[in-house]
Amino acid sequence: MLSILGMIGYATLSFLTIITLQWLYELVRLWHIPSSLSLPLIGQLYHPHAPMVMKFLSGMRRKHGKIFSFWPGNTPMVVVMEPKCVRQILTDTKTFVKGSDYSNKFAIVFGEGLVTSNGTKHRQDRSCLAKYFVRSGVENYLGYMVETTQDMIETTLRPVDGSTIDLQEFFHMLALRVFGYFSAGHDYKNDPEAQWINHTVSKGSSIIGEHIVLGLPVWSFIPRIKQLKKDVQKMHAHIEKLIKRRLSDRAAGKPENDDPMKGMLDANLSRKEMYEQFTTLLSAGHDTTAFFGCYMAYMLAQHPEVQQKVKDEVKEVLGGRTDITPEDTKKMTYTANVMKEVLRLYTVIPFVNRTTVTDVKLRDNGLSLPKGTTALVPLCLMNRDGDVWENPNEFNPDRFADLKISDNSAKHGYLPFGYGSRTCIGNTLAMVEGNVMFALLMQKVTFTKIPDFKPKISAGISLVSTNGIRVGVTFDKE
């Protein structure tokens, strides 16, 4: 008995020694980078605000400046919020790559898809898919976006006229239907798996995001990781149905959309590659758009004067028409500025990170990052930086009319979709889709504020609200 206890004690002591030595090694490597007290094994997770990552990092920013180390356990990350340094990190793809920890955790859901691939593989993936996401390609689907949005307004919102609802289900289903047709020619309206896909994508994104940002392991015996892997297999089976249907249509000589499904088949991607790419696109392509729609509606409800201006602009541009054209979307400049401001305050891709493959100096300030350092870029906090934005927490769409900056301008620290060669491939689709959705919504619906409701924001892969997005929905008198 004593020998067993002795072995356990020796193993425990050895484990703690290894952990402490690793902690000391990381501490020495990053000694020159400001930080708060960290402890072996738990890092800074002893702090009561540490699990609330955005709040914790905001406090660290106020204390240490725009570059500091964050310890979500025994391995630190260097948080970078200086725009020039961020541009270097996100454009120098030879020095800053998606690290193995990031890729391994993402791979549980996405495999080696567009989000996780590096180097030549990433360039090949983007080359295969990017052409479908340019503005001219997206605008080919305006008619379907209009038809689907109108259908969802009448079938989902009309029955709850005058009521309070959680908008998450509405926008997730709308975004899934649009993206399913855009990417694979499939309308999810009557698909029995649609609700499961919406739930699974949001759940999976939240889980993986938490494990990445907080440095948590993804061991297979962890119940939610085990379930997530089962869900991924079910998702692959669903994608296989879409592939078989397309191949059957081809064999029958039916007309085929020029879409990502066609591109992958024409490029002779393996089934495994198609599963991974479609899981990536389906997850990233509709979950972020859905939450953007929720936050847009929420902010319009909070600011009725802004909502009225959007309604006025839609009426001026469209009159009573619903056949929205590319020219119409370009004329709705105030609506576009409202969308930009919503994305600034609710950056739906809150964090990106990169790992250094060699020692490197940040050009703007000469700070050295050793090889193997993970740089965490909190886009959600950069977009609220008081050094860049006047009254950063205030909702003011007019600031974009004054600044005259483009959607992806990093000059002013505005990064709603990332930056560089890994900028979100679906940014144009998201903006066009958002424009169409809200043009049609504002023709018929007014969103109203729920006095006691405030979303509880959680940052993972996407910026989500754990208590939904509740607003009042009232149809305007015709």
URURKA-V621684 format. One record per residue. RES is the residue in one small letter. PHI is phi in whole degrees, 0 to 359 (999 if undefined). PSI is psi in whole degrees, -180 to 180 (999 if undefined). NEAR is the number of other ideal C-beta (glycine too) atoms within 12 Angstrom. Layout:
res=RES phi=PHI psi=PSI near=NEAR
res=RES phi=PHI psi=PSI near=NEAR
This chain:
res=m phi=999 psi=-45 near=7
res=l phi=296 psi=-36 near=8
res=s phi=294 psi=-37 near=9
res=i phi=294 psi=-45 near=10
res=l phi=297 psi=-38 near=11
res=g phi=296 psi=-40 near=12
res=m phi=295 psi=-42 near=13
res=i phi=297 psi=-44 near=14
res=g phi=297 psi=-40 near=14
res=y phi=295 psi=-43 near=14
res=a phi=296 psi=-41 near=14
res=t phi=296 psi=-44 near=14
res=l phi=297 psi=-41 near=14
res=s phi=296 psi=-44 near=14
res=f phi=300 psi=-48 near=17
res=l phi=295 psi=-34 near=18
res=t phi=295 psi=-45 near=16
res=i phi=298 psi=-45 near=17
res=i phi=299 psi=-44 near=22
res=t phi=293 psi=-40 near=20
res=l phi=295 psi=-40 near=17
res=q phi=297 psi=-43 near=22
res=w phi=299 psi=-44 near=26
res=l phi=297 psi=-40 near=18
res=y phi=299 psi=-47 near=19
res=e phi=294 psi=-37 near=32
res=l phi=297 psi=-43 near=24
res=v phi=291 psi=-41 near=14
res=r phi=302 psi=-37 near=24
res=l phi=248 psi=28 near=32
res=w phi=300 psi=-28 near=16
res=h phi=276 psi=-3 near=21
res=i phi=256 psi=127 near=33
res=p phi=302 psi=148 near=22
res=s phi=193 psi=173 near=27
res=s phi=260 psi=172 near=27
res=l phi=304 psi=132 near=18
res=s phi=237 psi=155 near=33
res=l phi=238 psi=153 near=21
res=p phi=305 psi=144 near=26
res=l phi=74 psi=-54 near=24
res=i phi=264 psi=-10 near=22
res=g phi=59 psi=-120 near=31
res=q phi=253 psi=15 near=36
res=l phi=287 psi=-6 near=28
res=y phi=291 psi=-22 near=19
res=h phi=289 psi=134 near=25
res=p phi=300 psi=-25 near=11
res=h phi=268 psi=-5 near=17
res=a phi=303 psi=-42 near=28
res=p phi=296 psi=-24 near=22
res=m phi=270 psi=81 near=21
res=v phi=303 psi=-47 near=35
res=m phi=298 psi=-42 near=35
res=k phi=295 psi=-42 near=22
res=f phi=295 psi=-47 near=32
res=l phi=293 psi=-33 near=44
res=s phi=298 psi=-42 near=28
res=g phi=295 psi=-41 near=22
res=m phi=296 psi=-38 near=37
res=r phi=299 psi=-44 near=30
res=r phi=295 psi=-33 near=19
res=k phi=275 psi=-39 near=18
res=h phi=245 psi=-7 near=23
res=g phi=98 psi=-162 near=21
res=k phi=269 psi=-4 near=34
res=i phi=224 psi=123 near=37
res=f phi=201 psi=166 near=35
res=s phi=262 psi=141 near=36
res=f phi=239 psi=128 near=47
res=w phi=248 psi=91 near=38
res=p phi=272 psi=47 near=36
res=g phi=134 psi=-148 near=30
res=n phi=274 psi=-13 near=29
res=t phi=244 psi=120 near=35
res=p phi=278 psi=161 near=37
res=m phi=241 psi=151 near=44
res=v phi=260 psi=115 near=44
res=v phi=276 psi=127 near=48
res=v phi=236 psi=122 near=46
res=m phi=235 psi=5 near=39
res=e phi=281 psi=117 near=32
res=p phi=308 psi=-43 near=31
res=k phi=295 psi=-41 near=26
res=c phi=293 psi=-38 near=34
res=v phi=297 psi=-41 near=42
res=r phi=299 psi=-40 near=29
res=q phi=297 psi=-46 near=31
res=i phi=297 psi=-39 near=45
res=l phi=271 psi=-9 near=33
res=t phi=252 psi=-27 near=21
res=d phi=275 psi=80 near=26
res=t phi=284 psi=-10 near=26
res=k phi=277 psi=-30 near=19
res=t phi=265 psi=-38 near=25
res=f phi=248 psi=113 near=39
res=v phi=237 psi=168 near=33
res=k phi=291 psi=113 near=35
res=g phi=290 psi=167 near=28
res=s phi=295 psi=-38 near=18
res=d phi=296 psi=-46 near=31
res=y phi=300 psi=-50 near=34
res=s phi=295 psi=-40 near=30
res=n phi=295 psi=-38 near=23
res=k phi=287 psi=-43 near=36
res=f phi=296 psi=-35 near=39
res=a phi=296 psi=-21 near=27
res=i phi=303 psi=-37 near=37
res=v phi=259 psi=-46 near=46
res=f phi=260 psi=-6 near=37
res=g phi=60 psi=-143 near=34
res=e phi=256 psi=63 near=29
res=g phi=269 psi=-165 near=41
res=l phi=301 psi=-34 near=40
res=v phi=287 psi=-36 near=42
res=t phi=260 psi=-20 near=35
res=s phi=290 psi=155 near=32
res=n phi=233 psi=164 near=30
res=g phi=57 psi=-134 near=19
res=t phi=300 psi=-41 near=12
res=k phi=299 psi=-43 near=24
res=h phi=294 psi=-42 near=29
res=r phi=297 psi=-39 near=17
res=q phi=294 psi=-44 near=22
res=d phi=300 psi=-47 near=34
res=r phi=292 psi=-37 near=32
res=s phi=297 psi=-37 near=18
res=c phi=292 psi=-34 near=30
res=l phi=250 psi=-27 near=39
res=a phi=300 psi=-34 near=27
res=k phi=298 psi=-23 near=21
res=y phi=279 psi=-15 near=35
res=f phi=255 psi=6 near=36
res=v phi=287 psi=161 near=17
res=r phi=302 psi=-42 near=23
res=s phi=296 psi=-36 near=16
res=g phi=290 psi=-42 near=27
res=v phi=297 psi=-40 near=34
res=e phi=293 psi=-17 near=29
res=n phi=297 psi=-19 near=21
res=y phi=255 psi=12 near=35
res=l phi=302 psi=-43 near=32
res=g phi=300 psi=-43 near=20
res=y phi=292 psi=-40 near=31
res=m phi=301 psi=-44 near=39
res=v phi=297 psi=-50 near=32
res=e phi=301 psi=-45 near=24
res=t phi=290 psi=-41 near=33
res=t phi=297 psi=-44 near=39
res=q phi=299 psi=-43 near=28
res=d phi=298 psi=-44 near=25
res=m phi=293 psi=-37 near=36
res=i phi=299 psi=-46 near=33
res=e phi=285 psi=-38 near=21
res=t phi=272 psi=-26 near=18
res=t phi=251 psi=-43 near=29
res=l phi=271 psi=-39 near=35
res=r phi=304 psi=-43 near=21
res=p phi=295 psi=-17 near=15
res=v phi=250 psi=22 near=23
res=d phi=308 psi=129 near=21
res=g phi=86 psi=5 near=16
res=s phi=248 psi=172 near=19
res=t phi=260 psi=131 near=22
res=i phi=223 psi=161 near=31
res=d phi=269 psi=119 near=26
res=l phi=280 psi=-6 near=42
res=q phi=300 psi=-45 near=35
res=e phi=296 psi=-41 near=26
res=f phi=300 psi=-53 near=38
res=f phi=287 psi=-32 near=45
res=h phi=293 psi=-42 near=44
res=m phi=291 psi=-41 near=36
res=l phi=297 psi=-47 near=46
res=a phi=294 psi=-38 near=48
res=l phi=295 psi=-42 near=44
res=r phi=296 psi=-45 near=42
res=v phi=296 psi=-47 near=43
res=f phi=288 psi=-34 near=47
res=g phi=299 psi=-41 near=39
res=y phi=286 psi=-40 near=32
res=f phi=298 psi=-40 near=43
res=s phi=267 psi=-29 near=46
res=a phi=218 psi=8 near=39
res=g phi=68 psi=25 near=28
res=h phi=243 psi=125 near=34
res=d phi=265 psi=122 near=26
res=y phi=276 psi=8 near=33
res=k phi=307 psi=-48 near=22
res=n phi=250 psi=19 near=14
res=d phi=279 psi=120 near=22
res=p phi=296 psi=-16 near=11
res=e phi=266 psi=0 near=24
res=a phi=299 psi=-48 near=27
res=q phi=297 psi=-39 near=19
res=w phi=297 psi=-42 near=21
res=i phi=298 psi=-47 near=38
res=n phi=303 psi=-47 near=33
res=h phi=295 psi=-45 near=23
res=t phi=292 psi=-42 near=32
res=v phi=298 psi=-47 near=47
res=s phi=295 psi=-43 near=39
res=k phi=296 psi=-46 near=30
res=g phi=298 psi=-41 near=41
res=s phi=298 psi=-42 near=44
res=s phi=295 psi=-44 near=32
res=i phi=296 psi=-52 near=35
res=i phi=296 psi=-39 near=42
res=g phi=300 psi=-44 near=37
res=e phi=298 psi=-43 near=33
res=h phi=292 psi=-32 near=30
res=i phi=285 psi=-52 near=39
res=v phi=292 psi=-38 near=40
res=l phi=267 psi=3 near=35
res=g phi=68 psi=29 near=33
res=l phi=278 psi=148 near=25
res=p phi=288 psi=163 near=20
res=v phi=237 psi=46 near=29
res=w phi=296 psi=142 near=16
res=s phi=295 psi=-25 near=14
res=f phi=280 psi=-10 near=11
res=i phi=293 psi=124 near=18
res=p phi=309 psi=-46 near=12
res=r phi=286 psi=-27 near=22
res=i phi=288 psi=-40 near=26
res=k phi=300 psi=-45 near=17
res=q phi=293 psi=-37 near=20
res=l phi=298 psi=-40 near=34
res=k phi=295 psi=-37 near=26
res=k phi=295 psi=-41 near=19
res=d phi=298 psi=-38 near=30
res=v phi=297 psi=-41 near=35
res=q phi=297 psi=-39 near=20
res=k phi=293 psi=-37 near=23
res=m phi=297 psi=-42 near=35
res=h phi=298 psi=-39 near=27
res=a phi=296 psi=-38 near=21
res=h phi=295 psi=-44 near=31
res=i phi=296 psi=-36 near=39
res=e phi=300 psi=-37 near=21
res=k phi=298 psi=-42 near=21
res=l phi=296 psi=-41 near=38
res=i phi=295 psi=-47 near=32
res=k phi=297 psi=-38 near=20
res=r phi=295 psi=-42 near=22
res=r phi=295 psi=-42 near=31
res=l phi=295 psi=-37 near=20
res=s phi=295 psi=-41 near=14
res=d phi=296 psi=-39 near=21
res=r phi=297 psi=-46 near=19
res=a phi=298 psi=-31 near=11
res=a phi=275 psi=-1 near=11
res=g phi=76 psi=21 near=8
res=k phi=284 psi=151 near=13
res=p phi=301 psi=147 near=12
res=e phi=233 psi=133 near=21
res=n phi=295 psi=146 near=26
res=d phi=273 psi=88 near=19
res=d phi=225 psi=177 near=34
res=p phi=305 psi=-35 near=44
res=m phi=300 psi=-47 near=37
res=k phi=299 psi=-44 near=29
res=g phi=300 psi=-41 near=32
res=m phi=291 psi=-41 near=35
res=l phi=294 psi=-42 near=30
res=d phi=295 psi=-30 near=19
res=a phi=276 psi=2 near=19
res=n phi=58 psi=40 near=11
res=l phi=294 psi=146 near=28
res=s phi=290 psi=165 near=15
res=r phi=300 psi=-43 near=21
res=k phi=302 psi=-45 near=19
res=e phi=296 psi=-40 near=30
res=m phi=292 psi=-41 near=37
res=y phi=302 psi=-46 near=31
res=e phi=293 psi=-42 near=33
res=q phi=292 psi=-42 near=44
res=f phi=290 psi=-37 near=46
res=t phi=299 psi=-42 near=45
res=t phi=298 psi=-51 near=44
res=l phi=295 psi=-43 near=45
res=l phi=295 psi=-38 near=51
res=s phi=287 psi=-56 near=47
res=a phi=290 psi=-31 near=43
res=g phi=281 psi=-19 near=47
res=h phi=236 psi=-27 near=42
res=d phi=293 psi=-46 near=43
res=t phi=293 psi=-40 near=46
res=t phi=296 psi=-39 near=46
res=a phi=297 psi=-45 near=45
res=f phi=291 psi=-34 near=45
res=f phi=301 psi=-45 near=50
res=g phi=301 psi=-41 near=45
res=c phi=298 psi=-47 near=43
res=y phi=292 psi=-35 near=42
res=m phi=297 psi=-49 near=46
res=a phi=297 psi=-40 near=47
res=y phi=298 psi=-45 near=38
res=m phi=289 psi=-33 near=36
res=l phi=296 psi=-38 near=39
res=a phi=294 psi=-36 near=36
res=q phi=287 psi=-25 near=30
res=h phi=231 psi=79 near=26
res=p phi=300 psi=-28 near=19
res=e phi=292 psi=-35 near=18
res=v phi=290 psi=-43 near=32
res=q phi=301 psi=-40 near=35
res=q phi=294 psi=-38 near=19
res=k phi=296 psi=-39 near=24
res=v phi=295 psi=-45 near=43
res=k phi=301 psi=-43 near=30
res=d phi=297 psi=-42 near=18
res=e phi=293 psi=-42 near=29
res=v phi=299 psi=-42 near=36
res=k phi=295 psi=-40 near=21
res=e phi=295 psi=-41 near=21
res=v phi=278 psi=-44 near=28
res=l phi=260 psi=-23 near=30
res=g phi=65 psi=-124 near=14
res=g phi=257 psi=5 near=13
res=r phi=291 psi=152 near=17
res=t phi=239 psi=-6 near=27
res=d phi=278 psi=77 near=19
res=i phi=291 psi=133 near=35
res=t phi=251 psi=165 near=22
res=p phi=304 psi=-38 near=23
res=e phi=295 psi=-37 near=14
res=d phi=299 psi=-45 near=28
res=t phi=297 psi=-34 near=33
res=k phi=287 psi=-25 near=17
res=k phi=280 psi=-21 near=19
res=m phi=275 psi=68 near=35
res=t phi=288 psi=-37 near=24
res=y phi=293 psi=-42 near=30
res=t phi=301 psi=-41 near=43
res=a phi=298 psi=-40 near=31
res=n phi=293 psi=-35 near=30
res=v phi=296 psi=-44 near=43
res=m phi=298 psi=-42 near=41
res=k phi=298 psi=-41 near=42
res=e phi=292 psi=-38 near=41
res=v phi=298 psi=-43 near=40
res=l phi=293 psi=-29 near=42
res=r phi=292 psi=-46 near=44
res=l phi=282 psi=-33 near=37
res=y phi=235 psi=76 near=38
res=t phi=289 psi=108 near=37
res=v phi=291 psi=-20 near=48
res=i phi=252 psi=91 near=41
res=p phi=287 psi=-31 near=41
res=f phi=224 psi=148 near=42
res=v phi=226 psi=153 near=41
res=n phi=221 psi=158 near=41
res=r phi=220 psi=155 near=39
res=t phi=240 psi=136 near=31
res=t phi=282 psi=136 near=32
res=v phi=263 psi=-5 near=24
res=t phi=204 psi=165 near=17
res=d phi=299 psi=139 near=15
res=v phi=211 psi=148 near=28
res=k phi=255 psi=136 near=19
res=l phi=286 psi=122 near=31
res=r phi=297 psi=-32 near=19
res=d phi=289 psi=-33 near=18
res=n phi=228 psi=1 near=19
res=g phi=75 psi=7 near=15
res=l phi=291 psi=134 near=29
res=s phi=267 psi=136 near=21
res=l phi=245 psi=118 near=38
res=p phi=292 psi=159 near=26
res=k phi=305 psi=137 near=17
res=g phi=87 psi=5 near=27
res=t phi=280 psi=134 near=39
res=t phi=267 psi=122 near=42
res=a phi=261 psi=123 near=43
res=l phi=257 psi=123 near=44
res=v phi=251 psi=106 near=42
res=p phi=275 psi=88 near=40
res=l phi=303 psi=-36 near=43
res=c phi=297 psi=-30 near=43
res=l phi=272 psi=-35 near=42
res=m phi=301 psi=-38 near=44
res=n phi=286 psi=-4 near=40
res=r phi=239 psi=24 near=33
res=d phi=286 psi=119 near=30
res=g phi=294 psi=-18 near=19
res=d phi=285 psi=-18 near=18
res=v phi=254 psi=-44 near=28
res=w phi=250 psi=131 near=27
res=e phi=288 psi=132 near=16
res=n phi=47 psi=66 near=16
res=p phi=298 psi=-26 near=25
res=n phi=267 psi=3 near=17
res=e phi=270 psi=138 near=19
res=f phi=277 psi=109 near=31
res=n phi=216 psi=87 near=25
res=p phi=301 psi=-26 near=32
res=d phi=294 psi=-17 near=22
res=r phi=298 psi=-29 near=25
res=f phi=283 psi=-32 near=29
res=a phi=294 psi=-35 near=18
res=d phi=285 psi=-39 near=14
res=l phi=282 psi=-29 near=23
res=k phi=56 psi=44 near=15
res=i phi=256 psi=151 near=24
res=s phi=280 psi=169 near=19
res=d phi=305 psi=-39 near=30
res=n phi=249 psi=24 near=25
res=s phi=289 psi=121 near=23
res=a phi=269 psi=-8 near=31
res=k phi=304 psi=-40 near=17
res=h phi=262 psi=12 near=29
res=g phi=75 psi=22 near=36
res=y phi=261 psi=109 near=36
res=l phi=225 psi=71 near=45
res=p phi=287 psi=-23 near=43
res=f phi=236 psi=22 near=37
res=g phi=85 psi=-161 near=38
res=y phi=199 psi=156 near=36
res=g phi=82 psi=-161 near=25
res=s phi=291 psi=-13 near=24
res=r phi=253 psi=19 near=35
res=t phi=307 psi=142 near=29
res=c phi=312 psi=122 near=39
res=i phi=295 psi=-24 near=36
res=g phi=261 psi=17 near=43
res=n phi=298 psi=-40 near=35
res=t phi=293 psi=-43 near=31
res=l phi=302 psi=-45 near=43
res=a phi=298 psi=-43 near=43
res=m phi=289 psi=-42 near=39
res=v phi=294 psi=-45 near=40
res=e phi=298 psi=-43 near=45
res=g phi=298 psi=-41 near=46
res=n phi=298 psi=-46 near=46
res=v phi=295 psi=-48 near=45
res=m phi=304 psi=-48 near=47
res=f phi=279 psi=-24 near=44
res=a phi=297 psi=-45 near=43
res=l phi=287 psi=-39 near=39
res=l phi=297 psi=-43 near=42
res=m phi=289 psi=-16 near=38
res=q phi=287 psi=-23 near=31
res=k phi=234 psi=-29 near=30
res=v phi=239 psi=146 near=40
res=t phi=242 psi=128 near=26
res=f phi=267 psi=136 near=39
res=t phi=237 psi=152 near=27
res=k phi=286 psi=139 near=24
res=i phi=261 psi=112 near=24
res=p phi=307 psi=-41 near=12
res=d phi=265 psi=4 near=8
res=f phi=262 psi=136 near=22
res=k phi=216 psi=128 near=18
res=p phi=295 psi=142 near=28
res=k phi=263 psi=102 near=17
res=i phi=277 psi=134 near=29
res=s phi=230 psi=134 near=29
res=a phi=255 psi=118 near=38
res=g phi=231 psi=-126 near=38
res=i phi=293 psi=-41 near=40
res=s phi=246 psi=162 near=43
res=l phi=271 psi=108 near=42
res=v phi=246 psi=162 near=38
res=s phi=247 psi=119 near=32
res=t phi=284 psi=-14 near=22
res=n phi=245 psi=22 near=18
res=g phi=81 psi=-174 near=28
res=i phi=229 psi=103 near=42
res=r phi=256 psi=131 near=31
res=v phi=217 psi=165 near=40
res=g phi=273 psi=143 near=30
res=v phi=238 psi=120 near=32
res=t phi=229 psi=128 near=24
res=f phi=280 psi=135 near=23
res=d phi=290 psi=147 near=22
res=k phi=288 psi=132 near=8
res=e phi=276 psi=999 near=7
